[in-house]
Amino acid sequence: MPLIAIALAALAVGFEELVQWKYGVMGIVALVTLTVGYRAKSVAIGGIGAVILVMLLSQPG
């Protein structure tokens, strides 16, 4: 069980670093907002994070 938790934590950190490298600070803000909204079961906060992330992903270039 601890090995799975460590692997998931490493994967999450790696994904956050990838998002920050590619999309900058706004990518991390969007990811954190989406995660907080999901964990708090708040559709509004999660929706804001999702919209920011979609806007970043849909940018050309």
C-alpha positions as CSV (number, residue, x, y, z in Angstrom):
1,M,0.0,0.0,0.0
2,P,2.7,2.6,0.8
3,L,4.4,1.8,-2.5
4,I,1.2,2.7,-4.4
5,A,0.8,5.9,-2.5
6,I,4.4,6.9,-3.2
7,A,4.0,6.1,-6.9
8,L,0.8,8.2,-7.1
9,A,2.4,11.1,-5.3
10,A,5.4,11.0,-7.7
11,L,3.0,10.9,-10.6
12,A,1.0,13.9,-9.3
13,V,4.2,15.9,-8.7
14,G,5.4,15.0,-12.2
15,F,2.1,16.1,-13.8
16,E,2.2,19.4,-11.9
17,E,5.7,20.1,-13.1
18,L,4.7,19.3,-16.6
19,V,1.7,21.6,-16.4
20,Q,3.8,24.4,-14.9
21,W,6.6,24.0,-17.5
22,K,4.2,24.0,-20.4
23,Y,1.5,26.5,-19.2
24,G,3.2,28.5,-16.5
25,V,1.7,29.7,-13.3
26,M,-1.8,29.9,-14.7
27,G,-1.7,26.2,-15.4
28,I,-0.9,25.4,-11.8
29,V,-3.6,27.9,-10.6
30,A,-6.1,26.1,-12.8
31,L,-5.1,22.7,-11.7
32,V,-5.2,23.6,-8.0
33,T,-8.6,25.4,-8.4
34,L,-10.0,22.3,-10.1
35,T,-8.6,20.0,-7.4
36,V,-9.9,22.2,-4.6
37,G,-13.3,22.4,-6.2
38,Y,-13.5,18.6,-6.6
39,R,-12.4,17.8,-3.1
40,A,-14.8,20.5,-1.6
41,K,-17.6,19.2,-3.9
42,S,-18.0,22.8,-5.1
43,V,-19.2,22.9,-8.7
44,A,-18.5,26.6,-9.0
45,I,-14.9,26.4,-8.0
46,G,-14.3,23.3,-10.0
47,G,-15.9,24.8,-13.0
48,I,-13.7,27.9,-12.8
49,G,-10.6,25.7,-12.7
50,A,-11.9,23.7,-15.6
51,V,-12.6,26.8,-17.7
52,I,-9.2,28.2,-17.0
53,L,-7.5,24.9,-17.9
54,V,-9.6,24.6,-21.1
55,M,-8.7,28.2,-22.1
56,L,-5.0,27.4,-21.6
57,L,-5.2,24.2,-23.6
58,S,-7.1,25.7,-26.5
59,Q,-4.5,28.5,-27.1
60,P,-2.7,28.1,-30.5
61,G,1.0,27.5,-30.4
